[in-house]
Amino acid sequence: MDKIKDLLSDLEKKVESNLNELLSLREQNNELLDKNKSLINERNDLMLDLESLEEKFKALKIANTIIGSENNINETRSEINSLIREIDLCISQLSE
């Protein structure tokens, strides 16, 4: 009978230990989920910033190309032709 009590006692201790570990793991999981959400939001913000900076860079590059100098006349012409193609594409899409 004592053996059964000892076994039951050991089993209860193991169950309690497992429950405590389960609770600890759930808390850790929740913390990691919160951190993951935070990092996803931060990444999204950074992606928006990157897109904005890329647009500004493109505008600056176009402005510098249009100002142009004798050294980059071909690049200036190429950029102007590219802009004309974009405008033509927009006009064709609007007329559809």
Secondary structure, 3 states (H helix, E strand, C coil): CHHHHHHHHHHHHHHHHHHHHHHHHHHHHHHHHHHHHHHHHHHHHHHHHHHHHHHHHHHHHHHHHHHCCHHHHHHHHHHHHHHHHHHHHHHHHHHC
